[in-house]
């Protein structure tokens, strides 16, 4: 039986906050990057969790990540826009997300996964706005020969034909 002092179940109290504009974060990052550095990805969740991935033709240092983090933090007010921030370099072995990653990785070993699920390994030979060229080499039985021979083929793909392209890490 309810009494006059029962108020029912407790309702959580939510503090409303303003969602941070992704375009604003991108602009702040671009102000800090040099010409050989570039943005790979920026995500801003509804809870204002900001995740930034950056890369460079020459690799990203921890100092660059710290500088970008400070640039963002220094231009946002935590009292108005409560946020969580993570700045990192594009991970090795992660799929390429932007064109400049293809250019950076020309003449390096990569794995290509086509939309139909077929996997291929080889060397990224070139890239332009339409797609990329990829070279594979494998031993095959040649008609009229006793032994298998190394056959090299050049494949051209549009970006729409592939599911993922990523570095192959070799030790």
MDAnalysis code that builds the backbone (N, CA, C; Angstrom):
import MDAnalysis as mda
import numpy as np

u = mda.Universe.empty(513, n_residues=171, atom_resindex=np.repeat(np.arange(171), 3), trajectory=True)
u.add_TopologyAttr("name", ["N", "CA", "C"] * 171)
u.add_TopologyAttr("resid", np.arange(1, 172))
u.add_TopologyAttr("resname", ["UNK", "UNK", "UNK", "UNK", "UNK", "UNK", "UNK", "UNK", "UNK", "UNK", "UNK", "UNK", "UNK", "UNK", "UNK", "UNK", "UNK", "UNK", "UNK", "UNK", "UNK", "UNK", "UNK", "UNK", "UNK", "UNK", "UNK", "UNK", "UNK", "UNK", "UNK", "UNK", "UNK", "UNK", "UNK", "UNK", "UNK", "UNK", "UNK", "UNK", "UNK", "UNK", "UNK", "UNK", "UNK", "UNK", "UNK", "UNK", "UNK", "UNK", "UNK", "UNK", "UNK", "UNK", "UNK", "UNK", "UNK", "UNK", "UNK", "UNK", "UNK", "UNK", "UNK", "UNK", "UNK", "UNK", "UNK", "UNK", "UNK", "UNK", "UNK", "UNK", "UNK", "UNK", "UNK", "UNK", "UNK", "UNK", "UNK", "UNK", "UNK", "UNK", "UNK", "UNK", "UNK", "UNK", "UNK", "UNK", "UNK", "UNK", "UNK", "UNK", "UNK", "UNK", "UNK", "UNK", "UNK", "UNK", "UNK", "UNK", "UNK", "UNK", "UNK", "UNK", "UNK", "UNK", "UNK", "UNK", "UNK", "UNK", "UNK", "UNK", "UNK", "UNK", "UNK", "UNK", "UNK", "UNK", "UNK", "UNK", "UNK", "UNK", "UNK", "UNK", "UNK", "UNK", "UNK", "UNK", "UNK", "UNK", "UNK", "UNK", "UNK", "UNK", "UNK", "UNK", "UNK", "UNK", "UNK", "UNK", "UNK", "UNK", "UNK", "UNK", "UNK", "UNK", "UNK", "UNK", "UNK", "UNK", "UNK", "UNK", "UNK", "UNK", "UNK", "UNK", "UNK", "UNK", "UNK", "UNK", "UNK", "UNK", "UNK", "UNK", "UNK", "UNK", "UNK", "UNK", "UNK", "UNK", "UNK"])
u.atoms.positions = np.array([
    [0.842, -1.172, 0.000],
    [0.000, 0.000, 0.000],
    [0.887, 1.235, 0.000],
    [0.584, 2.163, -0.871],
    [1.366, 3.396, -0.972],
    [0.905, 4.387, 0.068],
    [1.879, 5.087, 0.629],
    [1.540, 6.165, 1.551],
    [1.786, 7.480, 0.849],
    [1.418, 8.539, 1.477],
    [1.584, 9.859, 0.861],
    [3.050, 10.252, 0.713],
    [3.953, 9.550, 1.435],
    [5.381, 9.884, 1.305],
    [6.060, 9.096, 0.193],
    [5.384, 8.038, -0.344],
    [5.947, 7.290, -1.476],
    [5.839, 8.139, -2.735],
    [6.957, 8.308, -3.417],
    [6.948, 9.083, -4.656],
    [7.132, 8.193, -5.879],
    [7.155, 6.896, -5.694],
    [7.343, 5.994, -6.822],
    [8.819, 5.783, -7.095],
    [9.134, 5.148, -8.211],
    [10.543, 4.859, -8.527],
    [11.330, 6.138, -8.764],
    [12.599, 6.073, -8.379],
    [13.492, 7.221, -8.602],
    [13.737, 7.377, -10.103],
    [13.657, 8.567, -10.598],
    [13.923, 8.855, -12.000],
    [15.325, 9.452, -12.088],
    [16.182, 8.869, -12.946],
    [17.548, 9.433, -13.027],
    [17.515, 10.873, -13.517],
    [18.470, 11.634, -13.030],
    [18.594, 13.042, -13.397],
    [19.669, 13.134, -14.475],
    [19.310, 13.627, -15.635],
    [20.267, 13.760, -16.739],
    [20.665, 15.214, -16.909],
    [21.943, 15.412, -17.085],
    [22.430, 16.752, -17.390],
    [22.494, 16.845, -18.910],
    [21.795, 17.806, -19.433],
    [21.849, 17.928, -20.888],
    [23.151, 18.624, -21.265],
    [23.747, 18.172, -22.326],
    [24.964, 18.798, -22.828],
    [24.845, 18.957, -24.332],
    [25.625, 19.863, -24.820],
    [25.618, 20.186, -26.238],
    [26.549, 19.209, -26.960],
    [26.060, 18.606, -28.041],
    [26.909, 17.701, -28.817],
    [27.929, 18.528, -29.595],
    [29.152, 18.062, -29.562],
    [30.253, 18.765, -30.216],
    [30.168, 18.549, -31.726],
    [30.385, 19.610, -32.477],
    [30.319, 19.583, -33.936],
    [31.597, 18.960, -34.507],
    [31.434, 17.905, -35.290],
    [32.567, 17.208, -35.900],
    [33.371, 18.141, -36.805],
    [32.695, 19.010, -37.553],
    [33.388, 19.940, -38.449],
    [34.329, 20.849, -37.666],
    [33.900, 21.242, -36.483],
    [34.741, 22.097, -35.629],
    [36.002, 21.350, -35.195],
    [35.862, 20.076, -34.854],
    [37.018, 19.264, -34.450],
    [37.982, 19.113, -35.622],
    [37.446, 18.815, -36.806],
    [38.286, 18.673, -38.008],
    [39.064, 19.964, -38.267],
    [38.395, 21.108, -38.152],
    [39.048, 22.397, -38.368],
    [40.173, 22.617, -37.353],
    [39.936, 22.288, -36.089],
    [40.967, 22.448, -35.059],
    [42.181, 21.557, -35.349],
    [41.928, 20.338, -35.799],
    [43.028, 19.412, -36.112],
    [43.832, 19.939, -37.297],
    [43.139, 20.342, -38.356],
    [43.826, 20.826, -39.557],
    [44.711, 22.027, -39.273],
    [44.326, 22.853, -38.305],
    [45.155, 24.014, -37.936],
    [46.494, 23.583, -37.364],
    [46.565, 22.378, -36.801],
    [47.773, 21.915, -36.120],
    [48.666, 21.032, -37.000],
    [48.104, 20.404, -38.034],
    [48.870, 19.459, -38.844],
    [49.752, 20.151, -39.878],
    [50.879, 19.531, -40.197],
    [51.766, 20.021, -41.249],
    [51.304, 19.447, -42.587],
    [51.933, 19.859, -43.680],
    [51.516, 19.428, -45.015],
    [51.599, 17.914, -45.229],
    [52.580, 17.241, -44.584],
    [52.710, 15.795, -44.799],
    [51.825, 14.986, -43.844],
    [51.126, 15.657, -42.943],
    [50.239, 14.976, -41.996],
    [48.798, 15.112, -42.462],
    [47.976, 14.118, -42.121],
    [46.585, 14.158, -42.563],
    [45.668, 13.415, -41.595],
    [44.393, 13.766, -41.676],
    [43.367, 13.141, -40.837],
    [42.916, 11.855, -41.514],
    [42.880, 10.770, -40.747],
    [42.366, 9.498, -41.245],
    [40.896, 9.361, -40.857],
    [40.566, 9.700, -39.615],
    [39.187, 9.545, -39.153],
    [38.939, 10.436, -37.941],
    [37.732, 10.969, -37.858],
    [37.268, 11.716, -36.682],
    [35.853, 11.237, -36.397],
    [35.634, 10.791, -35.177],
    [34.298, 10.373, -34.754],
    [33.929, 11.138, -33.499],
    [32.680, 11.597, -33.453],
    [32.151, 12.246, -32.261],
    [30.841, 11.538, -31.936],
    [30.801, 10.846, -30.785],
    [29.597, 10.119, -30.397],
    [28.579, 11.084, -29.788],
    [27.322, 10.664, -29.671],
    [26.323, 11.512, -29.014],
    [26.706, 11.865, -27.569],
    [27.549, 11.040, -26.943],
    [28.007, 11.310, -25.573],
    [29.282, 12.161, -25.570],
    [29.609, 12.762, -26.713],
    [30.804, 13.607, -26.867],
    [32.117, 12.868, -26.600],
    [32.170, 11.617, -27.032],
    [33.430, 10.884, -27.017],
    [34.074, 11.145, -28.376],
    [35.202, 11.833, -28.349],
    [35.882, 12.231, -29.583],
    [37.044, 11.277, -29.823],
    [37.063, 10.664, -31.004],
    [38.143, 9.760, -31.381],
    [38.767, 10.295, -32.670],
    [40.077, 10.536, -32.631],
    [40.790, 11.118, -33.770],
    [41.921, 10.177, -34.173],
    [42.026, 9.896, -35.477],
    [43.156, 9.148, -36.022],
    [43.844, 10.028, -37.047],
    [45.159, 10.152, -36.909],
    [45.946, 10.947, -37.841],
    [47.091, 10.096, -38.388],
    [47.639, 10.518, -39.508],
    [48.750, 9.795, -40.122],
    [49.639, 10.796, -40.834],
    [50.755, 10.311, -41.345],
    [51.720, 11.160, -42.019],
    [52.504, 10.329, -43.016],
    [53.050, 11.001, -44.014],
    [53.921, 10.321, -44.972],
    [55.113, 9.705, -44.245],
    [55.526, 10.315, -43.131],
    [56.716, 9.882, -42.390],
    [56.398, 9.279, -41.034],
    [55.132, 8.951, -40.783],
    [54.754, 8.387, -39.483],
    [54.393, 9.491, -38.493],
    [53.634, 9.128, -37.487],
    [53.170, 10.068, -36.464],
    [53.874, 9.777, -35.144],
    [54.355, 10.812, -34.508],
    [55.002, 10.651, -33.209],
    [53.996, 10.905, -32.093],
    [54.349, 10.483, -30.901],
    [53.502, 10.743, -29.731],
    [53.392, 12.253, -29.504],
    [54.454, 12.987, -29.801],
    [54.428, 14.446, -29.634],
    [53.374, 15.092, -30.533],
    [53.218, 14.574, -31.734],
    [52.194, 15.100, -32.638],
    [50.802, 14.809, -32.077],
    [50.596, 13.603, -31.577],
    [49.300, 13.245, -30.971],
    [48.993, 14.152, -29.786],
    [49.994, 14.407, -28.957],
    [49.813, 15.287, -27.794],
    [49.476, 16.708, -28.248],
    [50.176, 17.205, -29.270],
    [49.928, 18.560, -29.773],
    [48.502, 18.700, -30.316],
    [48.034, 17.697, -31.046],
    [46.671, 17.729, -31.576],
    [45.663, 17.660, -30.428],
    [45.933, 16.813, -29.450],
    [45.054, 16.698, -28.287],
    [44.959, 18.033, -27.544],
    [46.078, 18.675, -27.327],
    [46.082, 19.981, -26.642],
    [45.366, 21.053, -27.459],
    [45.504, 20.992, -28.778],
    [44.822, 21.946, -29.665],
    [43.305, 21.826, -29.488],
    [42.814, 20.594, -29.456],
    [41.371, 20.374, -29.297],
    [40.922, 20.790, -27.899],
    [41.624, 20.293, -26.884],
    [41.253, 20.603, -25.493],
    [41.305, 22.101, -25.208],
    [42.279, 22.786, -25.781],
    [42.459, 24.211, -25.542],
    [41.378, 25.073, -26.182],
    [40.626, 24.483, -27.116],
    [39.593, 25.242, -27.823],
    [38.170, 24.781, -27.509],
    [38.050, 23.863, -26.570],
    [36.732, 23.432, -26.104],
    [36.626, 23.727, -24.608],
    [35.439, 24.058, -24.152],
    [35.205, 24.370, -22.749],
    [34.502, 23.183, -22.095],
    [35.198, 22.487, -21.189],
    [34.623, 21.313, -20.527],
    [33.381, 21.657, -19.701],
    [33.258, 22.892, -19.275],
    [32.073, 23.298, -18.505],
    [30.839, 23.323, -19.409],
    [31.033, 23.671, -20.671],
    [29.925, 23.762, -21.616],
    [29.769, 22.456, -22.390],
    [30.905, 21.883, -22.805],
    [30.907, 20.680, -23.638],
    [31.723, 19.592, -22.949],
    [31.099, 18.845, -22.053],
    [31.800, 17.752, -21.389],
    [32.178, 16.730, -22.455],
    [33.445, 16.328, -22.521],
    [33.875, 15.417, -23.577],
    [34.991, 14.506, -23.111],
    [35.157, 13.426, -23.858],
    [36.254, 12.488, -23.683],
    [37.028, 12.524, -25.001],
    [38.362, 12.533, -24.946],
    [39.168, 12.704, -26.158],
    [40.245, 11.638, -26.268],
    [40.362, 11.070, -27.459],
    [41.424, 10.114, -27.754],
    [42.021, 10.482, -29.104],
    [43.340, 10.723, -29.140],
    [44.044, 11.037, -30.387],
    [45.112, 9.965, -30.578],
    [45.129, 9.335, -31.756],
    [46.106, 8.286, -32.023],
    [46.528, 8.314, -33.486],
    [47.613, 7.593, -33.758],
    [48.029, 7.437, -35.152],
    [47.223, 6.291, -35.742],
    [47.106, 6.276, -37.060],
    [46.384, 5.194, -37.736],
    [47.121, 3.891, -37.441],
    [46.397, 2.895, -36.997],
    [47.016, 1.650, -36.562],
    [47.556, 0.803, -37.703],
    [48.711, 0.194, -37.460],
    [49.261, -0.763, -38.418],
    [48.302, -1.932, -38.504],
    [48.101, -2.436, -39.682],
    [47.219, -3.574, -39.846],
    [45.744, -3.203, -39.886],
    [45.436, -1.913, -39.787],
    [44.053, -1.454, -39.887],
    [43.752, -1.106, -41.343],
    [42.525, -1.344, -41.786],
    [42.183, -1.009, -43.184],
    [42.371, 0.473, -43.482],
    [42.797, 0.758, -44.715],
    [42.942, 2.145, -45.164],
    [41.566, 2.789, -45.206],
    [41.501, 4.046, -44.786],
    [40.233, 4.775, -44.780],
    [40.236, 5.961, -45.728],
    [41.419, 6.512, -46.015],
    [41.493, 7.696, -46.871],
    [42.532, 7.497, -47.980],
    [42.352, 8.220, -49.075],
    [43.204, 8.102, -50.256],
    [44.690, 8.266, -49.927],
    [45.027, 9.219, -49.071],
    [46.456, 9.474, -48.778],
    [47.151, 8.263, -48.154],
    [46.391, 7.366, -47.517],
    [47.002, 6.144, -46.988],
    [47.446, 5.227, -48.128],
    [46.699, 5.222, -49.223],
    [47.110, 4.440, -50.389],
    [48.406, 5.002, -50.952],
    [48.468, 6.311, -51.118],
    [49.659, 6.959, -51.667],
    [50.869, 6.685, -50.770],
    [50.684, 6.797, -49.472],
    [51.766, 6.563, -48.510],
    [52.321, 5.141, -48.615],
    [51.475, 4.192, -48.960],
    [51.870, 2.789, -48.934],
    [52.223, 2.197, -50.299],
    [52.448, 3.047, -51.300],
    [52.887, 2.556, -52.610],
    [54.231, 1.838, -52.450],
    [54.359, 0.712, -53.122],
    [55.530, -0.179, -53.085],
    [55.677, -0.934, -51.770],
    [54.601, -1.036, -51.021],
    [54.599, -1.828, -49.780],
    [53.650, -3.012, -49.939],
    [53.905, -4.046, -49.122],
    [53.049, -5.230, -49.129],
    [51.704, -4.901, -48.490],
    [50.633, -5.292, -49.184],
    [49.286, -5.070, -48.672],
    [48.422, -6.308, -48.904],
    [47.356, -6.377, -48.116],
    [46.339, -7.404, -48.306],
    [45.092, -6.711, -48.830],
    [44.541, -7.254, -49.915],
    [43.319, -6.723, -50.507],
    [42.223, -7.769, -50.308],
    [41.098, -7.331, -49.747],
    [39.935, -8.204, -49.631],
    [38.853, -7.614, -50.525],
    [38.453, -8.400, -51.524],
    [37.432, -7.950, -52.462],
    [36.047, -8.064, -51.822],
    [35.082, -7.400, -52.404],
    [33.710, -7.434, -51.866],
    [33.140, -8.843, -51.835],
    [33.631, -9.737, -52.727],
    [33.140, -11.128, -52.732],
    [33.860, -11.995, -51.693],
    [34.782, -11.394, -50.918],
    [35.482, -12.119, -49.856],
    [36.843, -12.670, -50.259],
    [37.188, -12.622, -51.544],
    [38.484, -13.144, -52.004],
    [39.618, -12.271, -51.455],
    [40.646, -12.954, -50.877],
    [41.812, -12.243, -50.328],
    [42.993, -12.413, -51.271],
    [43.751, -11.320, -51.419],
    [44.948, -11.340, -52.247],
    [46.049, -10.580, -51.507],
    [47.279, -11.045, -51.664],
    [48.423, -10.335, -51.094],
    [49.363, -9.956, -52.218],
    [49.960, -8.777, -52.091],
    [50.896, -8.326, -53.104],
    [51.444, -6.958, -52.776],
    [51.873, -6.248, -53.801],
    [52.500, -4.939, -53.629],
    [51.611, -3.870, -54.253],
    [51.325, -2.829, -53.487],
    [50.557, -1.692, -53.992],
    [51.482, -0.902, -54.921],
    [51.121, -0.805, -56.200],
    [52.007, -0.184, -57.185],
    [51.681, 1.273, -57.466],
    [50.405, 1.639, -57.453],
    [50.036, 3.031, -57.706],
    [48.611, 3.261, -57.224],
    [48.244, 4.537, -57.098],
    [46.881, 4.899, -56.692],
    [46.540, 6.256, -57.284],
    [45.290, 6.409, -57.700],
    [44.788, 7.705, -58.127],
    [43.339, 7.820, -57.651],
    [42.669, 8.881, -58.058],
    [41.315, 9.125, -57.539],
    [40.313, 8.054, -57.973],
    [40.638, 7.247, -58.979],
    [39.720, 6.211, -59.471],
    [39.926, 4.844, -58.827],
    [41.136, 4.599, -58.307],
    [41.424, 3.293, -57.722],
    [42.921, 3.084, -57.579],
    [43.336, 1.809, -57.642],
    [44.754, 1.506, -57.439],
    [45.172, 0.287, -58.248],
    [46.509, 0.178, -58.453],
    [47.099, -0.984, -59.098],
    [47.836, -1.793, -58.044],
    [47.744, -3.092, -58.198],
    [48.224, -4.026, -57.191],
    [48.900, -5.183, -57.913],
    [50.120, -5.542, -57.499],
    [50.878, -6.592, -58.166],
    [50.947, -7.841, -57.295],
    [50.590, -8.995, -57.890],
    [50.700, -10.267, -57.178],
    [51.736, -11.136, -57.865],
    [52.370, -11.993, -57.094],
    [53.320, -12.969, -57.636],
    [53.047, -14.308, -56.969],
    [52.919, -15.345, -57.785],
    [52.751, -16.675, -57.213],
    [53.255, -17.719, -58.193],
    [53.669, -18.873, -57.658],
    [54.159, -19.964, -58.505],
    [52.965, -20.681, -59.111],
    [53.051, -20.868, -60.434],
    [51.978, -21.536, -61.159],
    [52.575, -22.516, -62.156],
    [51.804, -23.540, -62.472],
    [52.210, -24.518, -63.480],
    [51.996, -23.888, -64.855],
    [53.065, -23.797, -65.618],
    [53.015, -23.226, -66.964],
    [52.948, -24.389, -67.962],
    [52.049, -24.279, -68.923],
    [51.903, -25.335, -69.924],
    [53.226, -25.556, -70.654],
    [53.630, -26.813, -70.746],
    [54.863, -27.163, -71.447],
    [56.101, -27.118, -70.562],
    [55.941, -26.735, -69.295],
    [57.086, -26.675, -68.359],
    [56.883, -27.734, -67.283],
    [57.997, -28.265, -66.778],
    [57.920, -29.295, -65.743],
    [57.706, -28.689, -64.359],
    [58.402, -27.608, -64.074],
    [58.323, -26.977, -62.747],
    [57.367, -25.791, -62.764],
    [56.844, -25.489, -61.575],
    [56.053, -24.266, -61.445],
    [56.993, -23.073, -61.558],
    [56.492, -22.001, -62.156],
    [57.290, -20.790, -62.291],
    [56.569, -19.620, -61.639],
    [57.348, -18.630, -61.243],
    [56.781, -17.433, -60.615],
    [56.113, -16.565, -61.681],
    [54.820, -16.308, -61.486],
    [54.052, -15.494, -62.428],
    [53.624, -14.221, -61.705],
    [53.939, -13.085, -62.312],
    [53.580, -11.786, -61.735],
    [52.460, -11.185, -62.562],
    [51.416, -10.714, -61.852],
    [50.275, -10.097, -62.533],
    [49.972, -8.743, -61.909],
    [49.527, -7.826, -62.753],
    [49.110, -6.507, -62.287],
    [47.584, -6.440, -62.351],
    [46.973, -6.101, -61.212],
    [45.513, -6.011, -61.115],
    [45.128, -4.555, -60.886],
    [44.037, -4.132, -61.504],
    [43.514, -2.785, -61.258],
    [42.167, -2.913, -60.571],
    [41.972, -2.116, -59.519],
    [40.717, -2.124, -58.787],
    [40.226, -0.702, -58.585],
    [38.917, -0.531, -58.662],
    [38.337, 0.736, -58.216],
    [38.130, 0.589, -56.712],
    [38.027, 1.685, -55.995],
    [37.828, 1.627, -54.548],
    [36.510, 0.932, -54.199],
    [35.522, 1.016, -55.100],
    [34.210, 0.400, -54.858],
    [34.264, -1.124, -54.932],
    [35.279, -1.680, -55.611],
    [35.379, -3.136, -55.783],
    [35.938, -3.849, -54.557],
    [36.567, -3.097, -53.659],
    [37.241, -3.740, -52.536],
    [36.530, -3.470, -51.212],
    [36.617, -4.469, -50.360],
    [36.060, -4.335, -49.007],
    [37.088, -3.647, -48.113],
    [38.335, -4.170, -48.118],
    [39.408, -3.567, -47.322],
    [40.750, -3.697, -48.022],
    [41.639, -2.761, -47.706],
    [43.046, -2.812, -48.097],
    [43.825, -2.414, -46.845],
    [44.840, -3.223, -46.493],
    [45.636, -2.892, -45.309],
    [47.057, -3.411, -45.464],
    [47.950, -2.829, -44.683],
    [49.355, -3.243, -44.685],
    [49.479, -4.674, -44.209],
    [50.475, -5.361, -44.744],
    [50.856, -6.658, -44.213],
    [52.078, -6.396, -43.342],
    [52.012, -6.803, -42.112],
    [53.118, -6.580, -41.186],
    [54.018, -7.810, -41.216],
    [55.280, -7.592, -41.591],
    [56.259, -8.681, -41.663],
    [57.413, -8.388, -40.718],
    [57.882, -9.436, -40.076],
    [59.017, -9.306, -39.160],
    [60.200, -10.075, -39.663],
])
